Amino acid sequence: MTKAGPAELLGFVVRCTAAGILAYLLAGAAGLPHPLWACIFALISSTVALTATLQAIGGRVVGTVVGIVVAVAVGLAAARCGLGVAPQLALALPICAVFAWRWPAIQICLWTAPIVLMDATPSQSIAIVGFDRGCEVVIGVLVGGLIHLAAQKLGAWLRQRAPAAG
């Protein structure tokens, strides 16, 4: 538990709510089929510490791209061999785990590859599924980070003005 006061709690609650809703609405407005992922990743990006949020954004975007590339490559190869989802995961996850081990900041690739592989259907191109999930995740990550940054800047501005108003 943190020792934050009611103002910090309210700020965190408002920031998380705004990030989740805005990411969901933006992904939906962009015509993405599962805006749920934008909402989830906006919330994941709404950490308590601004520094941690800003540092994580780049790694999450790169990790998302890595996970998508791995999933699409595995999915395309698996389609030729007639492999189901479990064998595809068995191929993609070790590749992503190596990347995550080497570069911990991109460990989100371990989530992204399974999301893409498990969301794919025979009627859709794995590349389109990967693109859609990537857009949803990146929208969420960026919205979460930007909302956090805006809230931090607004809070600092209000704290500067508070003594002058009293």
C-alpha positions in Angstrom: 0.0 0.0 0.0 1.1 3.5 -0.7 0.8 6.3 1.7 -0.9 8.6 -0.7 -3.6 10.9 0.4 -7.2 11.3 -0.9 -6.0 13.7 -3.7 -3.5 11.2 -5.0 -6.1 8.4 -4.9 -8.6 10.5 -6.7 -6.0 11.4 -9.4 -5.1 7.8 -9.9 -8.8 6.7 -10.2 -9.6 9.5 -12.6 -6.4 8.8 -14.7 -7.2 5.1 -15.0 -10.8 5.7 -15.8 -10.0 8.3 -18.5 -7.3 6.2 -20.0 -9.4 3.1 -20.3 -12.4 4.9 -21.7 -10.5 7.1 -24.1 -8.4 4.2 -25.5 -11.6 2.1 -25.9 -13.4 4.9 -27.7 -10.4 5.7 -30.0 -9.9 2.1 -31.0 -13.6 1.8 -31.7 -13.6 5.0 -33.7 -10.7 3.7 -35.7 -12.8 0.6 -36.6 -10.6 -1.9 -34.8 -12.5 -5.1 -34.0 -11.5 -5.5 -30.4 -11.1 -2.2 -28.6 -11.0 -4.2 -25.4 -7.3 -4.6 -25.9 -6.8 -0.8 -26.2 -8.6 -0.4 -22.9 -6.6 -3.1 -21.2 -3.3 -1.8 -22.3 -4.2 1.7 -21.4 -4.8 0.5 -17.9 -1.6 -1.5 -17.8 0.2 1.7 -18.8 -1.5 3.7 -16.1 1.1 2.9 -13.4 1.5 5.0 -10.3 4.9 6.5 -11.1 5.1 8.8 -14.2 8.8 7.9 -14.8 8.0 4.2 -14.9 5.1 4.8 -17.3 7.1 6.9 -19.7 10.1 4.5 -19.6 7.7 1.5 -20.3 6.0 3.0 -23.3 8.8 2.4 -25.8 9.4 -1.1 -24.6 5.8 -1.9 -24.8 5.5 -0.7 -28.3 8.7 -2.5 -29.4 7.6 -5.6 -27.6 4.2 -5.5 -29.3 5.8 -5.3 -32.7 8.1 -8.2 -31.8 5.2 -10.3 -30.6 3.2 -9.6 -33.7 6.1 -10.4 -36.0 6.7 -13.7 -34.2 3.0 -14.6 -34.2 2.5 -13.8 -37.9 5.6 -15.7 -38.9 4.6 -18.7 -36.8 1.0 -18.5 -38.0 2.0 -18.4 -41.6 4.3 -21.3 -41.2 1.7 -23.2 -39.2 -0.9 -22.7 -41.8 1.3 -24.5 -44.3 1.8 -27.4 -42.0 -1.8 -27.5 -40.6 -0.7 -26.9 -37.0 -3.3 -25.9 -34.4 -3.1 -23.2 -31.8 -1.2 -25.2 -29.1 1.7 -26.1 -31.4 1.8 -22.5 -32.7 2.1 -21.3 -29.1 4.8 -23.9 -28.5 6.8 -22.4 -31.4 6.1 -18.7 -30.7 6.5 -18.5 -26.9 10.1 -19.8 -26.7 11.1 -17.2 -29.4 9.4 -14.4 -27.5 10.8 -15.7 -24.2 14.4 -15.4 -25.6 13.6 -11.8 -26.6 12.1 -11.0 -23.2 15.0 -12.6 -21.4 17.5 -10.6 -23.4 15.5 -7.3 -23.3 13.1 -7.3 -20.3 11.6 -4.0 -21.4 9.9 -5.8 -24.3 8.5 -8.7 -22.3 5.0 -7.7 -23.6 5.9 -9.7 -26.6 5.1 -12.8 -24.4 1.5 -11.5 -24.2 1.1 -10.2 -27.7 2.1 -13.3 -29.6 -0.5 -15.5 -27.9 -3.2 -12.8 -28.2 -2.6 -12.7 -32.0 -2.4 -16.5 -32.4 -5.5 -17.3 -30.3 -7.5 -14.5 -31.9 -6.9 -15.6 -35.4 -9.6 -17.5 -37.3 -9.4 -19.4 -40.6 -11.4 -16.7 -42.3 -8.9 -14.0 -41.4 -5.4 -13.4 -42.5 -3.0 -13.7 -39.6 -1.3 -10.5 -40.8 -4.5 -8.6 -40.5 -5.2 -10.0 -37.0 -1.6 -9.0 -36.0 -2.0 -5.5 -37.4 -5.4 -5.0 -35.7 -4.1 -6.3 -32.3 -1.0 -4.2 -32.7 -3.0 -1.1 -33.3 -5.2 -1.8 -30.4 -2.3 -2.3 -28.0 -0.3 0.7 -29.2 -3.4 2.9 -28.9 -3.8 1.7 -25.4 -0.2 2.1 -24.4 0.1 5.6 -25.9 -3.2 6.8 -24.4 -2.3 5.4 -21.0 1.0 7.2 -21.1 -0.3 10.5 -22.4 -3.2 10.6 -19.9 -0.7 9.9 -17.1 1.7 12.6 -18.4 -1.2 15.1 -18.8 -2.4 14.4 -15.3 1.1 14.8 -13.9 1.6 18.1 -15.6 -1.9 19.4 -14.5 -1.2 18.3 -10.9 2.2 20.2 -11.0 0.5 23.3 -12.4 -2.3 23.2 -9.8 0.3 22.8 -7.0 2.2 25.8 -8.2 -1.0 27.9 -8.2 -2.3 26.7 -4.8 -0.1 28.8 -2.6 -0.8 31.9 -4.7 -4.6 31.3 -4.3 -4.4 31.1 -0.5 
